[in-house]
Amino acid sequence: MKEMGMGGMTEEQKNEHLRTMQEHMLQIHDLSNQILSEKDQAKKEALKNQQLELMKAHHAQKMQHHRQQKMQEHKK
């Protein structure tokens, strides 16, 4: 798991991180299912916007983590 940037984590931290990722994935997939089944265009668009915001937040979190890793590597 080191190549995934999880080399410095304990097993407990890795599991917690993976559970958080799993929860995020479930939320995204749940919204996808709701979007696909929604017939009302306005409601469908609101669900898509909600999913997009969730994706943006996840992306921002990943970028922050990436920047932190780069800073740690640079200090070595």
PyMOL Python script that loads the backbone (N, CA, C, O; Angstrom):
from pymol import cmd

cmd.read_pdbstr("""\
ATOM      1  N   MET A   1       0.815  -1.202   0.000  1.00  0.00           N
ATOM      2  CA  MET A   1       0.000   0.000   0.000  1.00  0.00           C
ATOM      3  C   MET A   1       0.855   1.261   0.000  1.00  0.00           C
ATOM      4  O   MET A   1       0.330   2.371  -0.089  1.00  0.00           O
ATOM      5  N   LYS A   2       2.132   1.097   0.097  1.00  0.00           N
ATOM      6  CA  LYS A   2       3.014   2.258   0.151  1.00  0.00           C
ATOM      7  C   LYS A   2       2.874   3.134  -1.091  1.00  0.00           C
ATOM      8  O   LYS A   2       2.906   4.361  -0.996  1.00  0.00           O
ATOM      9  N   GLU A   3       2.720   2.499  -2.259  1.00  0.00           N
ATOM     10  CA  GLU A   3       2.588   3.280  -3.480  1.00  0.00           C
ATOM     11  C   GLU A   3       1.318   4.116  -3.496  1.00  0.00           C
ATOM     12  O   GLU A   3       1.207   5.057  -4.281  1.00  0.00           O
ATOM     13  N   MET A   4       0.360   3.782  -2.637  1.00  0.00           N
ATOM     14  CA  MET A   4      -0.868   4.550  -2.547  1.00  0.00           C
ATOM     15  C   MET A   4      -0.736   5.693  -1.540  1.00  0.00           C
ATOM     16  O   MET A   4      -1.707   6.401  -1.274  1.00  0.00           O
ATOM     17  N   GLY A   5       0.437   5.870  -0.992  1.00  0.00           N
ATOM     18  CA  GLY A   5       0.633   6.947  -0.040  1.00  0.00           C
ATOM     19  C   GLY A   5       0.174   6.593   1.359  1.00  0.00           C
ATOM     20  O   GLY A   5      -0.080   7.483   2.171  1.00  0.00           O
ATOM     21  N   MET A   6       0.063   5.303   1.654  1.00  0.00           N
ATOM     22  CA  MET A   6      -0.432   4.877   2.952  1.00  0.00           C
ATOM     23  C   MET A   6       0.671   4.189   3.756  1.00  0.00           C
ATOM     24  O   MET A   6       0.391   3.545   4.767  1.00  0.00           O
ATOM     25  N   GLY A   7       1.928   4.324   3.309  1.00  0.00           N
ATOM     26  CA  GLY A   7       3.038   3.630   3.938  1.00  0.00           C
ATOM     27  C   GLY A   7       3.296   4.026   5.372  1.00  0.00           C
ATOM     28  O   GLY A   7       3.780   3.204   6.150  1.00  0.00           O
ATOM     29  N   GLY A   8       2.995   5.244   5.750  1.00  0.00           N
ATOM     30  CA  GLY A   8       3.268   5.702   7.104  1.00  0.00           C
ATOM     31  C   GLY A   8       2.121   5.489   8.074  1.00  0.00           C
ATOM     32  O   GLY A   8       2.181   5.944   9.216  1.00  0.00           O
ATOM     33  N   MET A   9       1.079   4.801   7.633  1.00  0.00           N
ATOM     34  CA  MET A   9      -0.101   4.617   8.470  1.00  0.00           C
ATOM     35  C   MET A   9      -0.048   3.277   9.199  1.00  0.00           C
ATOM     36  O   MET A   9       0.528   2.307   8.709  1.00  0.00           O
ATOM     37  N   THR A  10      -0.658   3.247  10.373  1.00  0.00           N
ATOM     38  CA  THR A  10      -0.840   1.984  11.080  1.00  0.00           C
ATOM     39  C   THR A  10      -1.961   1.222  10.383  1.00  0.00           C
ATOM     40  O   THR A  10      -2.688   1.790   9.567  1.00  0.00           O
ATOM     41  N   GLU A  11      -2.101  -0.048  10.700  1.00  0.00           N
ATOM     42  CA  GLU A  11      -3.182  -0.848  10.116  1.00  0.00           C
ATOM     43  C   GLU A  11      -4.539  -0.240  10.466  1.00  0.00           C
ATOM     44  O   GLU A  11      -5.445  -0.213   9.632  1.00  0.00           O
ATOM     45  N   GLU A  12      -4.675   0.236  11.671  1.00  0.00           N
ATOM     46  CA  GLU A  12      -5.936   0.857  12.104  1.00  0.00           C
ATOM     47  C   GLU A  12      -6.224   2.114  11.283  1.00  0.00           C
ATOM     48  O   GLU A  12      -7.362   2.334  10.868  1.00  0.00           O
ATOM     49  N   GLN A  13      -5.210   2.931  11.049  1.00  0.00           N
ATOM     50  CA  GLN A  13      -5.378   4.146  10.246  1.00  0.00           C
ATOM     51  C   GLN A  13      -5.726   3.799   8.801  1.00  0.00           C
ATOM     52  O   GLN A  13      -6.566   4.454   8.185  1.00  0.00           O
ATOM     53  N   LYS A  14      -5.074   2.764   8.263  1.00  0.00           N
ATOM     54  CA  LYS A  14      -5.371   2.323   6.898  1.00  0.00           C
ATOM     55  C   LYS A  14      -6.817   1.881   6.781  1.00  0.00           C
ATOM     56  O   LYS A  14      -7.522   2.255   5.843  1.00  0.00           O
ATOM     57  N   ASN A  15      -7.253   1.074   7.754  1.00  0.00           N
ATOM     58  CA  ASN A  15      -8.635   0.599   7.735  1.00  0.00           C
ATOM     59  C   ASN A  15      -9.625   1.754   7.829  1.00  0.00           C
ATOM     60  O   ASN A  15     -10.637   1.765   7.128  1.00  0.00           O
ATOM     61  N   GLU A  16      -9.341   2.709   8.681  1.00  0.00           N
ATOM     62  CA  GLU A  16     -10.233   3.870   8.823  1.00  0.00           C
ATOM     63  C   GLU A  16     -10.266   4.672   7.522  1.00  0.00           C
ATOM     64  O   GLU A  16     -11.327   5.115   7.082  1.00  0.00           O
ATOM     65  N   HIS A  17      -9.106   4.849   6.919  1.00  0.00           N
ATOM     66  CA  HIS A  17      -9.032   5.576   5.649  1.00  0.00           C
ATOM     67  C   HIS A  17      -9.831   4.856   4.566  1.00  0.00           C
ATOM     68  O   HIS A  17     -10.584   5.482   3.820  1.00  0.00           O
ATOM     69  N   LEU A  18      -9.663   3.544   4.487  1.00  0.00           N
ATOM     70  CA  LEU A  18     -10.391   2.768   3.482  1.00  0.00           C
ATOM     71  C   LEU A  18     -11.898   2.773   3.744  1.00  0.00           C
ATOM     72  O   LEU A  18     -12.685   2.803   2.798  1.00  0.00           O
ATOM     73  N   ARG A  19     -12.301   2.743   4.997  1.00  0.00           N
ATOM     74  CA  ARG A  19     -13.738   2.819   5.319  1.00  0.00           C
ATOM     75  C   ARG A  19     -14.318   4.175   4.906  1.00  0.00           C
ATOM     76  O   ARG A  19     -15.451   4.263   4.432  1.00  0.00           O
ATOM     77  N   THR A  20     -13.524   5.217   5.094  1.00  0.00           N
ATOM     78  CA  THR A  20     -13.961   6.553   4.669  1.00  0.00           C
ATOM     79  C   THR A  20     -14.117   6.600   3.150  1.00  0.00           C
ATOM     80  O   THR A  20     -15.090   7.151   2.635  1.00  0.00           O
ATOM     81  N   MET A  21     -13.153   6.020   2.440  1.00  0.00           N
ATOM     82  CA  MET A  21     -13.242   5.964   0.979  1.00  0.00           C
ATOM     83  C   MET A  21     -14.458   5.144   0.550  1.00  0.00           C
ATOM     84  O   MET A  21     -15.162   5.516  -0.390  1.00  0.00           O
ATOM     85  N   GLN A  22     -14.701   4.047   1.229  1.00  0.00           N
ATOM     86  CA  GLN A  22     -15.841   3.194   0.916  1.00  0.00           C
ATOM     87  C   GLN A  22     -17.141   3.965   1.100  1.00  0.00           C
ATOM     88  O   GLN A  22     -18.033   3.892   0.254  1.00  0.00           O
ATOM     89  N   GLU A  23     -17.253   4.697   2.190  1.00  0.00           N
ATOM     90  CA  GLU A  23     -18.468   5.481   2.448  1.00  0.00           C
ATOM     91  C   GLU A  23     -18.681   6.512   1.345  1.00  0.00           C
ATOM     92  O   GLU A  23     -19.803   6.711   0.878  1.00  0.00           O
ATOM     93  N   HIS A  24     -17.604   7.160   0.938  1.00  0.00           N
ATOM     94  CA  HIS A  24     -17.697   8.140  -0.140  1.00  0.00           C
ATOM     95  C   HIS A  24     -18.188   7.481  -1.429  1.00  0.00           C
ATOM     96  O   HIS A  24     -19.066   8.007  -2.111  1.00  0.00           O
ATOM     97  N   MET A  25     -17.609   6.323  -1.752  1.00  0.00           N
ATOM     98  CA  MET A  25     -18.009   5.611  -2.963  1.00  0.00           C
ATOM     99  C   MET A  25     -19.489   5.211  -2.907  1.00  0.00           C
ATOM    100  O   MET A  25     -20.202   5.309  -3.906  1.00  0.00           O
ATOM    101  N   LEU A  26     -19.934   4.767  -1.751  1.00  0.00           N
ATOM    102  CA  LEU A  26     -21.341   4.382  -1.604  1.00  0.00           C
ATOM    103  C   LEU A  26     -22.266   5.584  -1.798  1.00  0.00           C
ATOM    104  O   LEU A  26     -23.325   5.464  -2.413  1.00  0.00           O
ATOM    105  N   GLN A  27     -21.867   6.725  -1.277  1.00  0.00           N
ATOM    106  CA  GLN A  27     -22.669   7.944  -1.457  1.00  0.00           C
ATOM    107  C   GLN A  27     -22.757   8.317  -2.934  1.00  0.00           C
ATOM    108  O   GLN A  27     -23.830   8.663  -3.428  1.00  0.00           O
ATOM    109  N   ILE A  28     -21.627   8.248  -3.637  1.00  0.00           N
ATOM    110  CA  ILE A  28     -21.597   8.572  -5.067  1.00  0.00           C
ATOM    111  C   ILE A  28     -22.497   7.613  -5.843  1.00  0.00           C
ATOM    112  O   ILE A  28     -23.281   8.038  -6.691  1.00  0.00           O
ATOM    113  N   HIS A  29     -22.379   6.315  -5.547  1.00  0.00           N
ATOM    114  CA  HIS A  29     -23.182   5.320  -6.262  1.00  0.00           C
ATOM    115  C   HIS A  29     -24.664   5.443  -5.929  1.00  0.00           C
ATOM    116  O   HIS A  29     -25.518   5.256  -6.796  1.00  0.00           O
ATOM    117  N   ASP A  30     -24.966   5.756  -4.679  1.00  0.00           N
ATOM    118  CA  ASP A  30     -26.360   5.953  -4.294  1.00  0.00           C
ATOM    119  C   ASP A  30     -26.968   7.127  -5.067  1.00  0.00           C
ATOM    120  O   ASP A  30     -28.090   7.044  -5.566  1.00  0.00           O
ATOM    121  N   LEU A  31     -26.214   8.209  -5.154  1.00  0.00           N
ATOM    122  CA  LEU A  31     -26.696   9.365  -5.917  1.00  0.00           C
ATOM    123  C   LEU A  31     -26.838   9.016  -7.393  1.00  0.00           C
ATOM    124  O   LEU A  31     -27.781   9.468  -8.042  1.00  0.00           O
ATOM    125  N   SER A  32     -25.923   8.226  -7.931  1.00  0.00           N
ATOM    126  CA  SER A  32     -26.027   7.803  -9.334  1.00  0.00           C
ATOM    127  C   SER A  32     -27.320   7.033  -9.564  1.00  0.00           C
ATOM    128  O   SER A  32     -28.026   7.270 -10.545  1.00  0.00           O
ATOM    129  N   ASN A  33     -27.623   6.119  -8.664  1.00  0.00           N
ATOM    130  CA  ASN A  33     -28.859   5.350  -8.794  1.00  0.00           C
ATOM    131  C   ASN A  33     -30.088   6.246  -8.718  1.00  0.00           C
ATOM    132  O   ASN A  33     -31.043   6.067  -9.474  1.00  0.00           O
ATOM    133  N   GLN A  34     -30.060   7.206  -7.805  1.00  0.00           N
ATOM    134  CA  GLN A  34     -31.183   8.141  -7.680  1.00  0.00           C
ATOM    135  C   GLN A  34     -31.331   8.984  -8.945  1.00  0.00           C
ATOM    136  O   GLN A  34     -32.444   9.229  -9.410  1.00  0.00           O
ATOM    137  N   ILE A  35     -30.208   9.421  -9.493  1.00  0.00           N
ATOM    138  CA  ILE A  35     -30.224  10.233 -10.714  1.00  0.00           C
ATOM    139  C   ILE A  35     -30.832   9.442 -11.864  1.00  0.00           C
ATOM    140  O   ILE A  35     -31.677   9.943 -12.605  1.00  0.00           O
ATOM    141  N   LEU A  36     -30.387   8.200 -11.998  1.00  0.00           N
ATOM    142  CA  LEU A  36     -30.880   7.369 -13.105  1.00  0.00           C
ATOM    143  C   LEU A  36     -32.367   7.056 -12.993  1.00  0.00           C
ATOM    144  O   LEU A  36     -33.047   6.911 -14.009  1.00  0.00           O
ATOM    145  N   SER A  37     -32.874   6.950 -11.781  1.00  0.00           N
ATOM    146  CA  SER A  37     -34.282   6.591 -11.618  1.00  0.00           C
ATOM    147  C   SER A  37     -35.211   7.801 -11.540  1.00  0.00           C
ATOM    148  O   SER A  37     -36.427   7.653 -11.668  1.00  0.00           O
ATOM    149  N   GLU A  38     -34.663   8.980 -11.333  1.00  0.00           N
ATOM    150  CA  GLU A  38     -35.493  10.184 -11.195  1.00  0.00           C
ATOM    151  C   GLU A  38     -36.070  10.605 -12.546  1.00  0.00           C
ATOM    152  O   GLU A  38     -35.344  10.702 -13.535  1.00  0.00           O
ATOM    153  N   LYS A  39     -37.364  10.850 -12.580  1.00  0.00           N
ATOM    154  CA  LYS A  39     -38.043  11.250 -13.814  1.00  0.00           C
ATOM    155  C   LYS A  39     -38.168  12.775 -13.936  1.00  0.00           C
ATOM    156  O   LYS A  39     -38.147  13.325 -15.036  1.00  0.00           O
ATOM    157  N   ASP A  40     -38.298  13.434 -12.801  1.00  0.00           N
ATOM    158  CA  ASP A  40     -38.447  14.891 -12.785  1.00  0.00           C
ATOM    159  C   ASP A  40     -37.092  15.534 -13.086  1.00  0.00           C
ATOM    160  O   ASP A  40     -36.123  15.321 -12.357  1.00  0.00           O
ATOM    161  N   GLN A  41     -37.030  16.313 -14.152  1.00  0.00           N
ATOM    162  CA  GLN A  41     -35.756  16.911 -14.578  1.00  0.00           C
ATOM    163  C   GLN A  41     -35.148  17.836 -13.533  1.00  0.00           C
ATOM    164  O   GLN A  41     -33.931  17.852 -13.346  1.00  0.00           O
ATOM    165  N   ALA A  42     -35.988  18.604 -12.855  1.00  0.00           N
ATOM    166  CA  ALA A  42     -35.472  19.531 -11.841  1.00  0.00           C
ATOM    167  C   ALA A  42     -34.856  18.757 -10.675  1.00  0.00           C
ATOM    168  O   ALA A  42     -33.782  19.111 -10.189  1.00  0.00           O
ATOM    169  N   LYS A  43     -35.534  17.708 -10.231  1.00  0.00           N
ATOM    170  CA  LYS A  43     -35.010  16.885  -9.143  1.00  0.00           C
ATOM    171  C   LYS A  43     -33.748  16.158  -9.589  1.00  0.00           C
ATOM    172  O   LYS A  43     -32.796  16.029  -8.820  1.00  0.00           O
ATOM    173  N   LYS A  44     -33.742  15.685 -10.824  1.00  0.00           N
ATOM    174  CA  LYS A  44     -32.571  14.994 -11.371  1.00  0.00           C
ATOM    175  C   LYS A  44     -31.369  15.940 -11.384  1.00  0.00           C
ATOM    176  O   LYS A  44     -30.259  15.557 -11.015  1.00  0.00           O
ATOM    177  N   GLU A  45     -31.605  17.173 -11.813  1.00  0.00           N
ATOM    178  CA  GLU A  45     -30.512  18.153 -11.869  1.00  0.00           C
ATOM    179  C   GLU A  45     -30.005  18.480 -10.474  1.00  0.00           C
ATOM    180  O   GLU A  45     -28.801  18.649 -10.280  1.00  0.00           O
ATOM    181  N   ALA A  46     -30.909  18.573  -9.495  1.00  0.00           N
ATOM    182  CA  ALA A  46     -30.503  18.839  -8.108  1.00  0.00           C
ATOM    183  C   ALA A  46     -29.640  17.691  -7.575  1.00  0.00           C
ATOM    184  O   ALA A  46     -28.646  17.928  -6.889  1.00  0.00           O
ATOM    185  N   LEU A  47     -30.019  16.453  -7.890  1.00  0.00           N
ATOM    186  CA  LEU A  47     -29.222  15.298  -7.470  1.00  0.00           C
ATOM    187  C   LEU A  47     -27.853  15.298  -8.135  1.00  0.00           C
ATOM    188  O   LEU A  47     -26.849  14.967  -7.504  1.00  0.00           O
ATOM    189  N   LYS A  48     -27.815  15.668  -9.406  1.00  0.00           N
ATOM    190  CA  LYS A  48     -26.541  15.738 -10.117  1.00  0.00           C
ATOM    191  C   LYS A  48     -25.639  16.807  -9.501  1.00  0.00           C
ATOM    192  O   LYS A  48     -24.432  16.610  -9.364  1.00  0.00           O
ATOM    193  N   ASN A  49     -26.232  17.931  -9.134  1.00  0.00           N
ATOM    194  CA  ASN A  49     -25.454  18.991  -8.493  1.00  0.00           C
ATOM    195  C   ASN A  49     -24.926  18.542  -7.132  1.00  0.00           C
ATOM    196  O   ASN A  49     -23.798  18.858  -6.756  1.00  0.00           O
ATOM    197  N   GLN A  50     -25.756  17.803  -6.404  1.00  0.00           N
ATOM    198  CA  GLN A  50     -25.343  17.280  -5.103  1.00  0.00           C
ATOM    199  C   GLN A  50     -24.173  16.306  -5.279  1.00  0.00           C
ATOM    200  O   GLN A  50     -23.205  16.342  -4.519  1.00  0.00           O
ATOM    201  N   GLN A  51     -24.273  15.446  -6.278  1.00  0.00           N
ATOM    202  CA  GLN A  51     -23.203  14.494  -6.547  1.00  0.00           C
ATOM    203  C   GLN A  51     -21.923  15.218  -6.970  1.00  0.00           C
ATOM    204  O   GLN A  51     -20.828  14.848  -6.547  1.00  0.00           O
ATOM    205  N   LEU A  52     -22.065  16.233  -7.790  1.00  0.00           N
ATOM    206  CA  LEU A  52     -20.908  17.006  -8.242  1.00  0.00           C
ATOM    207  C   LEU A  52     -20.198  17.670  -7.064  1.00  0.00           C
ATOM    208  O   LEU A  52     -18.968  17.672  -7.008  1.00  0.00           O
ATOM    209  N   GLU A  53     -20.952  18.227  -6.133  1.00  0.00           N
ATOM    210  CA  GLU A  53     -20.343  18.858  -4.964  1.00  0.00           C
ATOM    211  C   GLU A  53     -19.596  17.832  -4.112  1.00  0.00           C
ATOM    212  O   GLU A  53     -18.521  18.120  -3.588  1.00  0.00           O
ATOM    213  N   LEU A  54     -20.165  16.647  -3.979  1.00  0.00           N
ATOM    214  CA  LEU A  54     -19.501  15.575  -3.244  1.00  0.00           C
ATOM    215  C   LEU A  54     -18.198  15.184  -3.933  1.00  0.00           C
ATOM    216  O   LEU A  54     -17.183  14.965  -3.271  1.00  0.00           O
ATOM    217  N   MET A  55     -18.225  15.098  -5.247  1.00  0.00           N
ATOM    218  CA  MET A  55     -17.030  14.764  -6.015  1.00  0.00           C
ATOM    219  C   MET A  55     -15.968  15.860  -5.890  1.00  0.00           C
ATOM    220  O   MET A  55     -14.780  15.562  -5.767  1.00  0.00           O
ATOM    221  N   LYS A  56     -16.392  17.116  -5.920  1.00  0.00           N
ATOM    222  CA  LYS A  56     -15.449  18.231  -5.771  1.00  0.00           C
ATOM    223  C   LYS A  56     -14.780  18.195  -4.406  1.00  0.00           C
ATOM    224  O   LYS A  56     -13.572  18.400  -4.297  1.00  0.00           O
ATOM    225  N   ALA A  57     -15.561  17.934  -3.367  1.00  0.00           N
ATOM    226  CA  ALA A  57     -15.018  17.881  -2.008  1.00  0.00           C
ATOM    227  C   ALA A  57     -14.006  16.751  -1.889  1.00  0.00           C
ATOM    228  O   ALA A  57     -12.956  16.916  -1.270  1.00  0.00           O
ATOM    229  N   HIS A  58     -14.318  15.610  -2.478  1.00  0.00           N
ATOM    230  CA  HIS A  58     -13.404  14.480  -2.437  1.00  0.00           C
ATOM    231  C   HIS A  58     -12.111  14.805  -3.197  1.00  0.00           C
ATOM    232  O   HIS A  58     -11.015  14.481  -2.739  1.00  0.00           O
ATOM    233  N   HIS A  59     -12.251  15.441  -4.348  1.00  0.00           N
ATOM    234  CA  HIS A  59     -11.083  15.812  -5.140  1.00  0.00           C
ATOM    235  C   HIS A  59     -10.206  16.805  -4.374  1.00  0.00           C
ATOM    236  O   HIS A  59      -8.982  16.674  -4.367  1.00  0.00           O
ATOM    237  N   ALA A  60     -10.820  17.787  -3.738  1.00  0.00           N
ATOM    238  CA  ALA A  60     -10.065  18.775  -2.962  1.00  0.00           C
ATOM    239  C   ALA A  60      -9.319  18.100  -1.825  1.00  0.00           C
ATOM    240  O   ALA A  60      -8.179  18.458  -1.526  1.00  0.00           O
ATOM    241  N   GLN A  61      -9.958  17.125  -1.190  1.00  0.00           N
ATOM    242  CA  GLN A  61      -9.316  16.393  -0.104  1.00  0.00           C
ATOM    243  C   GLN A  61      -8.108  15.610  -0.623  1.00  0.00           C
ATOM    244  O   GLN A  61      -7.059  15.585   0.021  1.00  0.00           O
ATOM    245  N   LYS A  62      -8.257  14.974  -1.783  1.00  0.00           N
ATOM    246  CA  LYS A  62      -7.151  14.229  -2.370  1.00  0.00           C
ATOM    247  C   LYS A  62      -5.999  15.160  -2.731  1.00  0.00           C
ATOM    248  O   LYS A  62      -4.837  14.819  -2.512  1.00  0.00           O
ATOM    249  N   MET A  63      -6.306  16.314  -3.273  1.00  0.00           N
ATOM    250  CA  MET A  63      -5.260  17.271  -3.655  1.00  0.00           C
ATOM    251  C   MET A  63      -4.530  17.786  -2.424  1.00  0.00           C
ATOM    252  O   MET A  63      -3.311  17.954  -2.454  1.00  0.00           O
ATOM    253  N   GLN A  64      -5.256  18.037  -1.347  1.00  0.00           N
ATOM    254  CA  GLN A  64      -4.632  18.492  -0.111  1.00  0.00           C
ATOM    255  C   GLN A  64      -3.689  17.414   0.424  1.00  0.00           C
ATOM    256  O   GLN A  64      -2.576  17.714   0.858  1.00  0.00           O
ATOM    257  N   HIS A  65      -4.132  16.182   0.391  1.00  0.00           N
ATOM    258  CA  HIS A  65      -3.299  15.065   0.842  1.00  0.00           C
ATOM    259  C   HIS A  65      -2.053  14.953  -0.035  1.00  0.00           C
ATOM    260  O   HIS A  65      -0.956  14.719   0.471  1.00  0.00           O
ATOM    261  N   HIS A  66      -2.218  15.115  -1.328  1.00  0.00           N
ATOM    262  CA  HIS A  66      -1.098  15.045  -2.270  1.00  0.00           C
ATOM    263  C   HIS A  66      -0.083  16.151  -1.981  1.00  0.00           C
ATOM    264  O   HIS A  66       1.125  15.912  -1.986  1.00  0.00           O
ATOM    265  N   ARG A  67      -0.579  17.357  -1.730  1.00  0.00           N
ATOM    266  CA  ARG A  67       0.324  18.473  -1.408  1.00  0.00           C
ATOM    267  C   ARG A  67       1.084  18.206  -0.114  1.00  0.00           C
ATOM    268  O   ARG A  67       2.271  18.516  -0.009  1.00  0.00           O
ATOM    269  N   GLN A  68       0.395  17.629   0.870  1.00  0.00           N
ATOM    270  CA  GLN A  68       1.054  17.315   2.139  1.00  0.00           C
ATOM    271  C   GLN A  68       2.155  16.276   1.928  1.00  0.00           C
ATOM    272  O   GLN A  68       3.234  16.382   2.511  1.00  0.00           O
ATOM    273  N   GLN A  69       1.881  15.279   1.098  1.00  0.00           N
ATOM    274  CA  GLN A  69       2.890  14.267   0.813  1.00  0.00           C
ATOM    275  C   GLN A  69       4.098  14.879   0.127  1.00  0.00           C
ATOM    276  O   GLN A  69       5.236  14.556   0.467  1.00  0.00           O
ATOM    277  N   LYS A  70       3.861  15.758  -0.835  1.00  0.00           N
ATOM    278  CA  LYS A  70       4.967  16.408  -1.550  1.00  0.00           C
ATOM    279  C   LYS A  70       5.815  17.233  -0.592  1.00  0.00           C
ATOM    280  O   LYS A  70       7.042  17.239  -0.689  1.00  0.00           O
ATOM    281  N   MET A  71       5.162  17.929   0.333  1.00  0.00           N
ATOM    282  CA  MET A  71       5.899  18.747   1.302  1.00  0.00           C
ATOM    283  C   MET A  71       6.755  17.849   2.205  1.00  0.00           C
ATOM    284  O   MET A  71       7.893  18.197   2.522  1.00  0.00           O
ATOM    285  N   GLN A  72       6.218  16.708   2.616  1.00  0.00           N
ATOM    286  CA  GLN A  72       6.979  15.790   3.462  1.00  0.00           C
ATOM    287  C   GLN A  72       8.166  15.218   2.693  1.00  0.00           C
ATOM    288  O   GLN A  72       9.256  15.091   3.252  1.00  0.00           O
ATOM    289  N   GLU A  73       7.976  14.875   1.433  1.00  0.00           N
ATOM    290  CA  GLU A  73       9.066  14.343   0.620  1.00  0.00           C
ATOM    291  C   GLU A  73      10.136  15.401   0.415  1.00  0.00           C
ATOM    292  O   GLU A  73      11.329  15.097   0.415  1.00  0.00           O
ATOM    293  N   HIS A  74       9.709  16.636   0.242  1.00  0.00           N
ATOM    294  CA  HIS A  74      10.640  17.735   0.005  1.00  0.00           C
ATOM    295  C   HIS A  74      11.506  18.012   1.238  1.00  0.00           C
ATOM    296  O   HIS A  74      12.663  18.412   1.105  1.00  0.00           O
ATOM    297  N   LYS A  75      10.956  17.802   2.423  1.00  0.00           N
ATOM    298  CA  LYS A  75      11.689  18.051   3.669  1.00  0.00           C
ATOM    299  C   LYS A  75      12.778  17.018   3.913  1.00  0.00           C
ATOM    300  O   LYS A  75      13.713  17.276   4.672  1.00  0.00           O
ATOM    301  N   LYS A  76      12.673  15.842   3.275  1.00  0.00           N
ATOM    302  CA  LYS A  76      13.638  14.766   3.523  1.00  0.00           C
ATOM    303  C   LYS A  76      14.973  15.039   2.890  1.00  0.00           C
ATOM    304  O   LYS A  76      15.890  14.227   3.009  1.00  0.00           O
TER     305      LYS A  76
END
""", "prot")
cmd.dss("prot")
cmd.show_as("cartoon", "prot")
cmd.util.cbc("prot")
cmd.orient("prot")
